[in-house]
Amino acid sequence: MAKKVNYPIVVRLEDICPTMDMEKFNLFRNFFDENGIKPLLCVVPDNKDPKLVKSTFNQDFWKLIRELKEDGYGIAMHGTHHLATGKSLGMISGDVPTEYAGMSYESQLKKLREGKHALAQLGLDTEVFAAPNHSYDRNTLKACKKLGLKYISDGMSKKPYMLEGVKCIPLSPSWKHHKSGLLTMCIYPGNENLDGRETIFEFLRENLVNVITFEEACRFKATGYRLAQFSERRNIRRYNRIRAKERRSEED
């Protein structure tokens, strides 16, 4: 049975790959281990995105991820190559660079199968998917179901919901103001400076009693998509405003 808490919080770490900044990652890992937090690791099976090359290739990376999985960390397949090939109006993210949204079902199935097989060969088979840039569509979900990816870490309702046979575990673009519903807190360890880390650590210390694992969140009862749409549409508008602001800041 899932842990009963007031405002359940799942911690999710983004862009986990062999060329990530291990020094920053270990700062988060040490904090999680000290506080008994088991985050969901969004692992890129075969990274080809130059933006995720923060250091030289870590030869011990895959061994480390297998050890963390054994220790209770969750594993999500974070794309296949994390390489956006175009833009499309995904279900959540709008017109942003995407690895999947807008492609045919057959093309997405092939790409997703490649990524899932790569993780399985590394001893990291998983039933969880997380799309880069939160950009996916119904064909993505249909392909996930076909491949046994039963859960997706995305969606913006207050409760998990079922869509195309896949259980969507929601996240939030504004975790600092989380007051109700299930929250997945997305953290980019390679991008966080000292101030950013301390803000995250402070939030988690204050809400430690509410932190659960992704596996526990998957046991929560799912609502129908029609019921979830009301809160999701509102939160999508908030998310797109935040993303647009972030893009403008990057351009400046």
N, C-alpha and C positions, 0 to 999 in steps of 0.2 A: 504493500500500500504506500502511496506517495506521502511524503512528509507533510503534515498539516501546519501551515504557517499563515500569517496575516497577508503578507505581500511577497509571494514566492519570487526569488531572484536566481536566474541561471547566469553563470559567468562564462563568457565565450571569448577565446583568444583568436585573433585574426591572422591570416597570412603566415601560417607556420610552414616553413620550408628550410632546406639545408643551408640557404644563404641568408637567413635572417640574422639579426643582431643578437647573438647568444648572450652577450653581457646584459642587455636590457631584459631579455627573456628570463634569465636566471634571477633577476631582481624580483620579477613577478612570481616566479616559481617558488622562491624562498618564502615570500609573503604568503602564498597559498598554502604551502606545506605547514607553515607556522600556525595558520588559522584553520586548518582542516578543510580547505576549499578544494574541490575537484572540478576544475573548469572543463569546458568543451573546447578541444583543440581543432581549429579549422585548418586541416592539413592539405596542402597542394600536392597532388600525386606526382606531377612532373612539371615543375615550374619553368616557364619560358618568359615570364614577365620581368623585364629589366628593372622595373621599379621595386621589385622585391629582393634585388641583389644588394644586400647591406654589408656583406662580408664575403670572405672566401668560402668555398664549399666545405661544410662540416662533415668529415668522413664518419663521425660517430652519431650523426643526427638520427638516422633511422633506428639505431639501437636504442637511443634515448627515448624516442617516441614510443617504441614497444614497451620499454620499462615504465613509462608514465601511464600507458594503457593498463598494464598489469597493476599499477598502483591506484587505479580507479578514475583516472582522467578519461573523459569522453573523447571520441574521435569522430570528426565529420569530414567527409570528402569535400574539399573547398575548390570546386571547379575541377578541371582536368589539367590545363596548362596555366590557368589564371591569365590568359592572354585574350583581351577583348578584340574581336575581329570586326566589330561594327557597332551601330547604335540601334536600339529598338525600344518601343514602348512596352516594357515589362509590366507585370502585374503590380509590382510594388514601387519600383524605382523611377519610372518614367523614362525619358529619353537620355540614357547614359550609356557609356561603353559597356558592351555585354559579350559574354562568351557563348551564350545560349539563346536568349530571347530573340524571336523573329525567325529562327531557323526551322526547317521542317522537322517533323517528329523523327524521321529516319536519321537525319543528320545529328540530331541531339542524342538519339539513342546510341549511335556509333561512338560519339565523343564521350558520353557518360560511361559507356561500357569500357572504353579504354582507361579512363581514370580509375574506375572501380577495380578493374583487373590489376592495374599497377599497384594499388594499395594492398590488394590481397596477396600479391607476390611478395610484398614487403612485410607480411604478417600483420596487416592492419585492415583487414576486411571490416566493413562497417555498414550499418543500415541507415546512416544519417548523411544528409546532403545539405550543403550551404553554398548558394550561388555567389560568385564574385559580384560585387556592386549591388547585391540583392536583386539582381536582374534575371528574371525567369518568367516563363509563361506556362500555359496549360500543357503544351507539348513537353516541356521540361518535366512537369509532374507526372504525366503519363509515362514518359520514359523511365523516370525514377521508379515508379511502381513496377514496371516490367523487369527492372534489374534488381528488385529487392531492397531499394532505398525507401524504406517505409516511413521515414520521418524527414522533415525539412526544417531547418532552423531559420525560420522567416515567417512573415505574416505580421500584421500589426493590429490584430484584435486584442481584447483583454483576456481571451481564453483560447486554448488550442481548438482547432477546427479541422474537419476532414474536407479535402478537395481532390478530386480525381484519384481517390483511393489512397492518398498520402496524408499523414497527420502533420499539420503545420503547427510548430511551437513558436509563438509570437516573440518578437523583440520590440525594442522601443528606441527611438532616436533621442530621447530625453530622459535618461535614467536618473538624472539628478533630481527630477521632480516626480519620481515614481510614487504613487499613492494607492493604486489599486490594480488588481489583475496580475497576470503572470508577466514578468519582465525577463528578457534576455539582455544582459548587459554586454555590449560589444566593446572589446578593448583591443587596440592596436599596439602591442608592446614595443614594436620597433619605432613607432612614431612618438611615443610619450616622452616628454622631458621630465625633469625632476618635479616641477610643480604639478604636472598632469598626473604623475604617479601618486603623489601624496594626496591629491584630491580623490583619486580612485580608492586608495587604501583607506582613507578616512571614511568614505561612503560605505565601504564593505565592513569596516570595523563596527560602524554604527548599526548596520543591518545584518550582522553575521547570523543572527538567529533565523533570518528569512532566506538565507542562501541554501539552495538545493542543487542537486546534480541534474544534468540534462536527462538522464535516464529516469529520474523521479518525475520530471516534468512530463515525460512521455506517458506516464501512467495516469495523468490527469484526464478527466472525462472530456471528450471533444464535443463541441457544439456544431451545429450545421453551418455551412458557409453563409447561407442567407442571413442567419442571425448575427454572424460575426461581421458582416459587411458594414454595418452601421458604424461601429467604432473604428473599423479598419480604414474606411474611406477618410474619416476625420484625421486619423493618425498619418495616413499617406500624404495628405496635404501638408501636414506639419513636417514630415520627413523631407518632402521635396523642397520646401522652403529652406530647410537646414542645408540640404545638399547644394542648392543653388548658391547659398551664401558661402559655403566652403569653396565651391569652384571659383567664385569671384575673388575670394581671398588668395587662392592659389595663382590666379592670373595676375593679381597685383603684385 
